[in-house]
Amino acid sequence: MGAGVITYAGFLAAALLPWLALLLALHAWDRVRRRGLPASMQGISPGWALLAHVAVAVIYTTPWDNYLVATGVWTYTEGLVAGITLGWVPLEEYLFFVVQSLVTGLFVIWLARRVDCRPALTPPRSGTRAALLASMSLLWLLAAVSLATPLQPTRYLALQLVWALPPIALQVAFGLGSILSRWRLAALGILAPTAYLALADTVPLGAGTWSIAPSQSLGWLILGPLPVEELTFFLLTNSLLVLGMILFMATESPPRARALASRMRELLAVRPERHRVAPSDLPSPREPTRHKPAGILPPGSLVVRIPSPQGPVASTDVDRGCARVRGRLQRRGRRRPA
């Protein structure tokens, strides 16, 4: 890509599509050579993981990107974009979401076949995870507070941190051990695409294809016209993609996700309410409880209860016992003197 006028579509065609084609060819070559993923990276299928990240990238980034363009953080030069916009964002920007996700995701899958991806034998210390989450929470809070102030130069950077830190914190909370045990894969997968995209971004920025509002930027430039916020943007987006791909493909992630889902179901389960007895339903302590007989007995009838250590007594046994007792009483009455 030389200097001069460059359209957004031309940037995509020159900077990203060749890498996408090269990575697809490398994956096809690995398939021919039957070079698969290691056993520790056979959790969720890499193809499904890649499609999921493309979908999430488009869905999660679209509202945020539209807000940036609507508020003037990003602007595009008319005539250098196709003119088709969805909301405030040109069509090429949505294509960039898709192509970047595909390039970074395919690069991670290709690396996973060649980099040590053995899972950690011991989980990380709970204090490490807590410290990272506390640091990200504090940074997110500072960024959110700065958005509520009239301090404009930090606006672009603060919007990036408020947008990207929550999902990264979820990734750390879910699988910090899986990420740390594959730190080589994570580092290479994040740094290489970030460096390339930052370098490539200097061309359209210098050509005026798009620009960052100086009033909403810190004004720190690197590599010529590249604002430091653009480097931060590529670092954050590639971190989201790479960490997510690692967690999807890690063998230990599906059982961990099922255990977490089961625990959440137990916490959210509705417990049956206990039957509460109203005070009016309870018998008065002054009035003895009267048991009504099952049937009306004639006067002079004798009710006999015969306990049985072997369980309940059959009705025929009770009848026989009553007959014996009545016979004994009749014989005793005959023997009495007149």
Backbone torsions as a table, in degrees:
resi	resn	phi	psi	omega
1	MET	NA	116.0	-179.7
2	GLY	-92.9	178.7	179.5
3	ALA	-74.0	163.9	-179.7
4	GLY	115.7	-160.4	-177.2
5	VAL	-78.1	133.1	177.4
6	ILE	-141.6	130.0	178.4
7	THR	-82.9	163.9	178.1
8	TYR	-64.3	-41.6	178.3
9	ALA	-64.6	-36.7	176.8
10	GLY	-65.6	-36.7	176.5
11	PHE	-63.6	-44.6	178.9
12	LEU	-62.4	-42.5	-177.4
13	ALA	-68.0	-34.2	-175.6
14	ALA	-90.2	-32.1	-171.8
15	ALA	-99.0	-31.2	-172.1
16	LEU	-116.3	-39.8	-176.8
17	LEU	-61.7	-37.8	175.8
18	PRO	-61.3	-39.1	177.8
19	TRP	-67.4	-37.3	177.3
20	LEU	-63.5	-43.6	178.3
21	ALA	-65.0	-40.2	179.4
22	LEU	-64.3	-43.3	-179.6
23	LEU	-66.6	-37.8	176.4
24	LEU	-63.7	-38.4	177.9
25	ALA	-66.9	-38.8	178.6
26	LEU	-66.0	-38.0	177.4
27	HIS	-67.8	-37.9	176.9
28	ALA	-64.6	-38.4	177.6
29	TRP	-66.1	-40.2	176.5
30	ASP	-63.1	-36.8	178.5
31	ARG	-66.7	-38.6	177.7
32	VAL	-64.0	-40.6	180.0
33	ARG	-82.1	-0.2	179.8
34	ARG	56.6	44.3	177.1
35	ARG	-99.1	104.2	-176.0
36	GLY	-101.1	-177.1	178.6
37	LEU	-75.6	151.0	175.4
38	PRO	-65.5	164.6	-177.1
39	ALA	-61.9	-28.3	-178.8
40	SER	-77.4	-4.7	-178.9
41	MET	-124.4	37.0	-179.5
42	GLN	-119.2	45.7	176.3
43	GLY	-77.9	-91.9	174.8
44	ILE	-91.9	143.2	-179.3
45	SER	-53.0	132.6	-178.8
46	PRO	-60.7	-31.2	177.8
47	GLY	-64.4	-46.3	177.1
48	TRP	-65.9	-38.4	177.5
49	ALA	-60.9	-42.1	-179.8
50	LEU	-65.3	-45.1	178.6
51	LEU	-62.9	-38.3	178.5
52	ALA	-63.3	-40.2	-179.3
53	HIS	-71.5	-33.4	175.3
54	VAL	-63.8	-45.0	-179.9
55	ALA	-63.8	-44.5	-179.5
56	VAL	-65.6	-38.6	179.3
57	ALA	-60.4	-43.0	-179.6
58	VAL	-70.0	-45.1	-175.8
59	ILE	-68.6	-43.2	-174.4
60	TYR	-78.7	-30.9	-175.1
61	THR	-85.7	-27.1	-173.9
62	THR	-57.5	-51.4	-179.9
63	PRO	-62.5	-40.7	-178.9
64	TRP	-64.8	-45.2	-178.8
65	ASP	-65.5	-39.6	177.2
66	ASN	-62.6	-37.8	178.7
67	TYR	-65.3	-39.9	179.4
68	LEU	-62.7	-44.2	-179.2
69	VAL	-70.0	-39.0	-178.9
70	ALA	-65.3	-33.1	-179.4
71	THR	-93.2	4.3	174.0
72	GLY	83.8	12.1	176.6
73	VAL	-68.4	-44.1	174.0
74	TRP	-111.3	143.0	172.3
75	THR	-136.8	149.0	179.6
76	TYR	-118.6	141.8	-179.9
77	THR	-76.9	126.2	179.9
78	GLU	-65.0	134.2	-177.6
79	GLY	100.2	-19.1	178.1
80	LEU	-102.2	1.7	172.6
81	VAL	-122.1	163.7	-172.7
82	ALA	-67.2	-21.6	-178.1
83	GLY	93.2	-3.8	176.5
84	ILE	-95.1	117.3	-178.4
85	THR	-120.8	144.2	172.4
86	LEU	-115.9	103.9	-168.9
87	GLY	79.9	-122.9	176.4
88	TRP	-105.1	-4.1	-170.5
89	VAL	-103.9	135.4	177.5
90	PRO	-69.6	159.9	-177.2
91	LEU	-59.2	-37.2	-178.1
92	GLU	-61.2	-30.0	179.4
93	GLU	-66.4	-39.4	175.9
94	TYR	-65.6	-37.6	176.0
95	LEU	-64.2	-34.7	177.4
96	PHE	-63.7	-40.4	176.2
97	PHE	-55.0	-46.9	-175.5
98	VAL	-68.0	-47.7	-174.4
99	VAL	-68.6	-40.9	177.9
100	GLN	-62.3	-41.8	179.0
101	SER	-63.3	-40.8	179.3
102	LEU	-66.7	-44.9	-177.9
103	VAL	-64.3	-49.8	-178.7
104	THR	-66.1	-41.9	179.5
105	GLY	-64.2	-44.8	177.5
106	LEU	-64.3	-35.5	177.8
107	PHE	-64.4	-39.8	178.8
108	VAL	-66.2	-42.1	178.9
109	ILE	-63.5	-42.5	178.5
110	TRP	-62.9	-41.5	178.9
111	LEU	-66.8	-36.2	-176.0
112	ALA	-61.5	-24.1	177.5
113	ARG	-79.2	-8.4	-172.5
114	ARG	-127.2	-14.3	-176.9
115	VAL	-107.0	148.3	178.9
116	ASP	-61.4	120.2	-177.4
117	CYS	-125.4	31.0	-179.7
118	ARG	-67.6	135.0	179.8
119	PRO	-71.0	157.3	179.8
120	ALA	-70.9	139.3	178.4
121	LEU	-75.6	-31.1	178.8
122	THR	-122.6	140.9	178.8
123	PRO	-68.7	156.3	177.6
124	PRO	-67.4	159.5	179.0
125	ARG	-64.2	142.8	-179.8
126	SER	-62.1	-29.4	178.7
127	GLY	-66.8	-32.0	178.3
128	THR	-65.4	-47.2	178.8
129	ARG	-63.3	-43.0	-179.3
130	ALA	-63.6	-39.0	179.7
131	ALA	-66.5	-42.2	178.4
132	LEU	-64.0	-45.2	-179.6
133	LEU	-65.5	-37.2	177.9
134	ALA	-66.6	-39.2	179.1
135	SER	-65.0	-43.9	179.8
136	MET	-67.5	-35.7	177.8
137	SER	-65.0	-41.6	178.7
138	LEU	-65.2	-42.5	179.2
139	LEU	-64.9	-40.3	177.3
140	TRP	-63.4	-39.7	-179.7
141	LEU	-65.7	-41.5	178.4
142	LEU	-63.7	-41.0	178.9
143	ALA	-65.3	-40.7	179.3
144	ALA	-65.2	-38.6	179.1
145	VAL	-66.6	-38.9	-179.5
146	SER	-65.2	-28.9	177.4
147	LEU	-69.8	-25.0	-179.8
148	ALA	-85.2	-4.0	179.8
149	THR	-104.2	162.3	178.0
150	PRO	-77.2	12.9	-179.7
151	LEU	-75.5	100.4	-173.1
152	GLN	-81.2	-37.0	-175.5
153	PRO	-59.3	-21.3	180.0
154	THR	-96.4	6.5	-171.4
155	ARG	-65.3	-48.5	-177.6
156	TYR	-62.1	-45.5	179.3
157	LEU	-64.7	-41.5	179.9
158	ALA	-64.6	-39.8	178.2
159	LEU	-63.6	-36.5	176.9
160	GLN	-64.5	-45.1	-177.2
161	LEU	-68.2	-41.3	179.3
162	VAL	-63.8	-33.8	-178.2
163	TRP	-79.1	-41.0	-169.2
164	ALA	-95.2	-27.6	-173.9
165	LEU	-68.0	-38.1	180.0
166	PRO	-58.5	-49.2	178.1
167	PRO	-66.4	-32.3	176.3
168	ILE	-65.8	-39.0	177.4
169	ALA	-63.3	-38.3	176.0
170	LEU	-63.1	-40.2	178.3
171	GLN	-63.7	-43.0	179.2
172	VAL	-65.5	-42.7	-179.5
173	ALA	-64.3	-36.1	-176.8
174	PHE	-78.2	-45.5	-170.3
175	GLY	-142.0	48.9	179.0
176	LEU	-60.9	-39.5	179.3
177	GLY	-62.2	-41.0	178.6
178	SER	-64.8	-35.3	-179.6
179	ILE	-73.2	-45.8	-177.2
180	LEU	-66.5	-35.7	179.3
181	SER	-70.7	-17.3	177.4
182	ARG	-117.3	41.7	-173.2
183	TRP	-65.2	-30.8	178.2
184	ARG	-65.5	-45.2	178.2
185	LEU	-62.8	-42.5	-179.8
186	ALA	-65.2	-44.3	-177.2
187	ALA	-65.3	-48.3	179.9
188	LEU	-65.8	-40.5	-178.6
189	GLY	-65.7	-29.2	-179.5
190	ILE	-88.0	-48.3	-170.6
191	LEU	-71.4	-39.6	-176.7
192	ALA	-65.2	-52.0	177.1
193	PRO	-63.8	-34.1	179.8
194	THR	-63.8	-46.2	180.0
195	ALA	-63.0	-42.5	-178.5
196	TYR	-67.1	-46.3	-178.2
197	LEU	-65.7	-36.3	177.1
198	ALA	-64.7	-42.0	178.1
199	LEU	-65.9	-41.9	-179.9
200	ALA	-68.3	-29.2	-177.6
201	ASP	-68.7	-21.4	179.8
202	THR	-65.0	-27.0	-177.6
203	VAL	-69.6	-55.4	179.0
204	PRO	-67.3	-29.6	175.7
205	LEU	-65.4	-43.0	178.3
206	GLY	-68.5	-30.3	-179.9
207	ALA	-84.3	-8.5	178.7
208	GLY	82.0	17.9	177.3
209	THR	-62.3	-43.1	171.2
210	TRP	-142.8	165.9	-176.9
211	SER	-150.0	158.7	177.7
212	ILE	-107.3	134.2	-178.6
213	ALA	-63.1	119.9	-179.6
214	PRO	-60.6	-29.7	-178.7
215	SER	-72.0	-18.8	-179.3
216	GLN	-112.2	19.3	179.8
217	SER	-129.1	154.8	179.6
218	LEU	-68.4	-23.0	-179.8
219	GLY	84.3	10.7	177.7
220	TRP	-87.3	114.8	-176.6
221	LEU	-106.7	139.4	175.7
222	ILE	-131.5	153.0	180.0
223	LEU	54.2	37.8	179.3
224	GLY	91.5	-110.1	-175.2
225	PRO	-89.7	7.3	-173.0
226	LEU	-83.0	115.1	173.8
227	PRO	-68.3	151.8	-179.3
228	VAL	-63.8	-25.8	178.2
229	GLU	-65.8	-32.6	178.1
230	GLU	-67.7	-40.6	175.1
231	LEU	-62.4	-40.9	177.5
232	THR	-63.3	-38.4	179.4
233	PHE	-61.4	-48.1	179.7
234	PHE	-66.2	-35.0	178.0
235	LEU	-65.4	-43.1	-179.0
236	LEU	-69.7	-44.6	-178.0
237	THR	-66.7	-40.7	178.0
238	ASN	-69.5	-31.7	175.2
239	SER	-64.1	-43.5	177.7
240	LEU	-59.7	-43.8	-177.5
241	LEU	-69.3	-46.8	-174.4
242	VAL	-69.9	-47.5	179.4
243	LEU	-62.6	-38.4	177.6
244	GLY	-65.4	-41.9	178.5
245	MET	-64.0	-40.6	179.0
246	ILE	-62.7	-44.7	-178.6
247	LEU	-68.4	-35.0	177.7
248	PHE	-65.7	-43.5	-173.4
249	MET	-85.4	-17.4	-178.9
250	ALA	-61.6	134.8	-175.7
251	THR	-64.3	-31.6	-176.7
252	GLU	-81.4	-7.6	-176.2
253	SER	-71.6	-46.1	-179.4
254	PRO	-58.4	-46.0	176.2
255	PRO	-62.1	-36.2	178.4
256	ARG	-66.1	-39.1	178.9
257	ALA	-66.8	-39.8	178.2
258	ARG	-65.8	-41.0	178.1
259	ALA	-64.2	-39.9	178.7
260	LEU	-66.4	-40.8	178.4
261	ALA	-65.2	-38.3	177.9
262	SER	-65.0	-40.0	178.6
263	ARG	-66.2	-38.9	179.0
264	MET	-66.0	-38.6	177.5
265	ARG	-63.4	-38.8	178.5
266	GLU	-65.3	-38.7	-179.7
267	LEU	-70.7	-33.0	-177.3
268	LEU	-92.2	-3.4	-178.1
269	ALA	-65.1	140.7	179.3
270	VAL	-85.8	117.4	179.4
271	ARG	-79.0	139.1	179.3
272	PRO	-65.4	136.4	-179.7
273	GLU	-73.8	139.6	177.4
274	ARG	-75.6	143.4	179.2
275	HIS	-72.7	123.2	180.0
276	ARG	-98.7	128.9	-180.0
277	VAL	-89.5	126.3	178.7
278	ALA	-70.1	148.6	179.0
279	PRO	-59.1	-29.7	-179.5
280	SER	-69.5	-21.0	-179.8
281	ASP	-80.8	-14.4	-178.3
282	LEU	-83.4	144.0	177.6
283	PRO	-70.4	148.7	179.0
284	SER	-70.1	138.9	-179.9
285	PRO	-66.4	-21.7	-179.4
286	ARG	-82.7	-22.7	-178.2
287	GLU	-101.5	118.8	179.2
288	PRO	-67.4	147.0	179.5
289	THR	-74.8	125.7	-178.2
290	ARG	-103.2	126.5	178.8
291	HIS	-96.0	122.2	179.0
292	LYS	-80.8	135.4	177.7
293	PRO	-66.6	153.2	-178.4
294	ALA	-65.0	-32.6	179.9
295	GLY	-142.2	169.4	-179.2
296	ILE	-89.6	121.3	-179.6
297	LEU	-96.9	146.6	176.9
298	PRO	-69.9	157.7	179.2
299	PRO	-60.4	144.0	179.3
300	GLY	84.9	0.6	179.4
301	SER	-73.5	149.2	-178.0
302	LEU	-112.2	126.1	178.3
303	VAL	-102.4	120.7	-176.7
304	VAL	-118.8	131.8	175.5
305	ARG	-109.1	119.9	-178.5
306	ILE	-111.5	103.9	177.8
307	PRO	-69.0	144.1	178.9
308	SER	-127.5	123.3	178.6
309	PRO	-70.4	-13.1	-177.3
310	GLN	-95.8	7.5	177.9
311	GLY	120.1	-166.8	-178.1
312	PRO	-65.0	145.2	-176.3
313	VAL	-93.9	138.1	179.1
314	ALA	-69.9	157.4	-177.4
315	SER	-66.0	-31.9	178.8
316	THR	-66.4	-37.4	177.2
317	ASP	-64.8	-38.8	179.2
318	VAL	-65.9	-41.8	179.7
319	ASP	-62.3	-42.0	178.7
320	ARG	-64.2	-41.0	179.1
321	GLY	-64.1	-40.5	179.0
322	CYS	-64.8	-37.5	179.5
323	ALA	-65.4	-40.2	178.6
324	ARG	-63.6	-43.1	-178.6
325	VAL	-64.5	-43.4	179.7
326	ARG	-63.6	-37.2	178.4
327	GLY	-64.7	-41.7	179.0
328	ARG	-63.7	-42.8	-179.2
329	LEU	-65.0	-37.3	178.5
330	GLN	-66.7	-39.7	179.2
331	ARG	-66.3	-38.4	178.7
332	ARG	-65.4	-35.9	180.0
333	GLY	-67.9	-32.3	178.7
334	ARG	-70.5	-31.3	-175.1
335	ARG	-79.2	-14.0	-177.9
336	ARG	-68.9	139.8	178.9
337	PRO	-70.1	149.8	-179.5
338	ALA	-71.7	NA	NA
